Amino acid sequence: MLRYRKYGSSLGEATITNAAYVLGHSYLQKQNYKAAQNSFSEIASTNYSTQANGVQQDAFVRLADCYFM
């Protein structure tokens, strides 16, 4: 997953954003909140608009969870 994020490209649903989200969610489940925070911050730092996709919107919520924990 980390290698894909570094060298990957978009191919359908397999995007860098989705890879960062899945990795962040995995870290969150393992209670590695700092690593999860880094993954979700990567998504949250992209251009946000009111038309943000569901992954980006959920990344904001998960990032808040990381700060809370």
C-alpha angles and dihedrals in degrees: 000000000000091000091051091052090052099044105012131116135202116281113164109297092350100095135146089251093053091046091052090048094050091047092048092048090050091052090048091053090050089051091242092139098171093055090044090050090054092052095047092044089057090058095041092051093063118096108295123205137162085262093060114146123249094259092057093045092050090046088062090055093046090048089055088051089055092051090047094052 
